[in-house]
Amino acid sequence: MESGRYERNPDFDAERAESTADLEKLGEELGEKLRAEMDPQFGRDFEAPRKFDDEDEKNRTAEQRNNIQELQKQIDELSENIASNTQQLAALPLTIEQQALLDTINQLMAKRARETSKSARRAIDEEISLTTKQLAELPVTPEQGALLDSILELMDEREATTVQLRAALKK
């Protein structure tokens, strides 16, 4: 087999002839497959799963974004309810110590309303929570106690929602 041509070989047998024919047939099949792969339409049917994966990813992202917005909305509503209950508490007759703590809470809530940074708002929420707990430890009337209990429950609910929001943001 010099210079790439088949030469007559005295040891030539029929089995080799069949394998040569098989090789030629295989070569033709591979050529057809190669031409088919070069066709611009080739593989279009196989791109559909990727398209579905992209759509699934978009849906998951949109769902996650909606979930995060809903949690943030809940946190804001809880903060508004806390502010409302605090104002109701301020309308009741209070001791000097209670009034001082309530004034501090109102100042913190006003500061929170002006704040745009989420981390700063979170820090202010912590200060409000601590001050409210100090207020709750003072002797109170039953009406004051009910409002303080409501405020503390709302704060706990807001904290739980904040934990859910953090978990959703990590995803």
C-alpha positions in Angstrom: 0.0 0.0 0.0 2.4 2.6 -1.2 1.4 6.2 -2.1 -2.1 5.6 -0.7 -3.3 3.3 -3.5 -4.4 -0.3 -3.1 -2.1 -2.7 -4.7 -2.9 -6.2 -5.6 -1.9 -8.4 -2.7 -1.4 -12.1 -3.1 -2.8 -12.6 0.4 -6.1 -10.9 -0.5 -9.1 -12.7 0.7 -12.9 -12.3 0.6 -13.2 -11.4 4.3 -11.1 -8.3 3.8 -13.1 -7.4 0.7 -16.3 -7.4 2.8 -14.6 -5.3 5.5 -13.4 -2.9 2.9 -16.9 -2.6 1.5 -18.2 -2.1 5.1 -15.6 0.7 5.5 -16.7 2.4 2.3 -20.3 2.1 3.4 -19.4 3.5 6.8 -17.5 6.4 5.1 -20.6 7.2 3.0 -22.8 7.2 6.1 -20.4 9.4 8.0 -20.3 11.8 5.0 -24.1 12.0 5.0 -24.2 12.7 8.7 -21.6 15.4 8.4 -23.5 17.0 5.5 -26.7 16.8 7.6 -24.9 18.4 10.6 -23.7 21.3 8.4 -27.3 22.0 7.5 -28.5 25.2 9.3 -31.7 23.4 10.3 -29.8 20.6 12.0 -30.4 20.5 15.8 -33.3 22.9 15.9 -35.5 20.2 17.4 -32.9 19.7 20.1 -32.8 23.4 21.1 -36.3 23.3 22.6 -35.3 21.9 26.0 -32.9 24.8 26.5 -35.7 27.2 25.6 -37.9 25.6 28.2 -35.1 25.8 30.7 -34.7 29.5 30.0 -38.5 30.0 30.4 -38.4 28.0 33.7 -35.6 30.1 34.9 -37.4 33.3 34.0 -40.5 32.0 35.8 -38.5 31.0 38.9 -36.8 34.4 38.9 -40.1 36.3 38.5 -41.7 34.2 41.3 -38.8 34.8 43.6 -38.9 38.5 42.8 -42.7 38.6 43.6 -42.1 36.7 46.8 -39.4 39.1 47.9 -41.6 42.1 47.1 -44.5 40.5 49.0 -42.3 39.9 52.0 -41.0 43.5 51.9 -44.6 44.8 51.6 -45.6 42.7 54.7 -42.6 44.2 56.6 -43.7 47.7 55.7 -47.3 47.0 56.7 -46.2 45.6 60.0 -44.0 48.6 60.6 -47.0 50.9 59.8 -49.2 48.9 62.3 -46.5 49.2 64.9 -46.4 53.0 64.4 -50.2 53.2 64.6 -50.3 51.2 67.8 -47.5 53.3 69.2 -49.5 56.5 68.4 -52.5 55.0 70.1 -50.4 54.3 73.2 -49.1 57.9 73.1 -52.7 59.1 73.3 -53.2 57.4 76.6 -52.2 59.0 79.9 -48.6 58.0 80.6 -46.0 58.4 83.4 -43.0 60.6 82.7 -40.8 57.6 82.2 -43.3 56.0 79.8 -43.6 59.3 77.9 -39.8 59.6 77.6 -39.5 56.1 76.1 -42.5 56.7 73.8 -41.0 60.0 72.6 -37.7 58.1 71.8 -39.7 55.5 69.9 -41.6 58.2 67.9 -38.3 59.9 67.1 -36.8 56.6 65.9 -39.9 55.9 63.7 -39.6 59.3 62.1 -35.9 58.7 61.5 -36.8 55.3 60.0 -39.4 56.9 57.7 -36.8 59.3 56.3 -34.1 56.5 55.9 -33.7 55.0 52.4 -31.0 52.4 53.2 -32.5 49.0 54.2 -29.6 48.2 56.5 -30.1 51.5 58.3 -33.8 50.9 58.6 -33.1 47.4 60.0 -30.8 49.0 62.6 -33.5 51.5 63.6 -36.0 48.7 63.8 -33.7 47.0 66.3 -33.5 50.2 68.4 -37.3 50.6 68.3 -37.7 47.0 69.4 -35.3 47.4 72.4 -37.0 50.7 73.5 -40.4 49.1 73.2 -39.3 46.2 75.3 -38.0 48.7 77.9 -41.4 50.4 77.8 -43.2 47.0 78.2 -41.2 46.3 81.4 -42.6 49.4 83.1 -45.9 49.1 85.1 -48.8 49.7 82.8 -52.6 49.9 82.8 -54.6 47.1 81.2 -55.2 49.2 78.1 -51.6 50.2 77.8 -50.6 46.5 78.3 -52.9 45.4 75.5 -51.4 47.9 73.1 -47.8 47.0 74.2 -48.6 43.3 73.7 -49.9 44.1 70.2 -46.8 46.1 69.4 -44.5 43.3 70.6 -46.5 40.7 68.6 -46.2 42.8 65.5 -42.5 43.2 66.1 -42.0 39.5 66.4 -44.0 38.9 63.3 -41.9 41.6 61.5 -38.7 39.9 62.6 -40.0 36.5 61.4 -40.9 38.0 58.0 -37.5 39.7 57.9 -35.8 36.3 58.4 -38.0 34.9 55.5 -36.9 37.8 53.3 -33.2 37.2 54.1 -33.6 33.6 53.2 -35.4 34.5 49.9 -32.7 37.0 49.0 -30.0 34.3 49.5 -31.6 32.0 47.0 
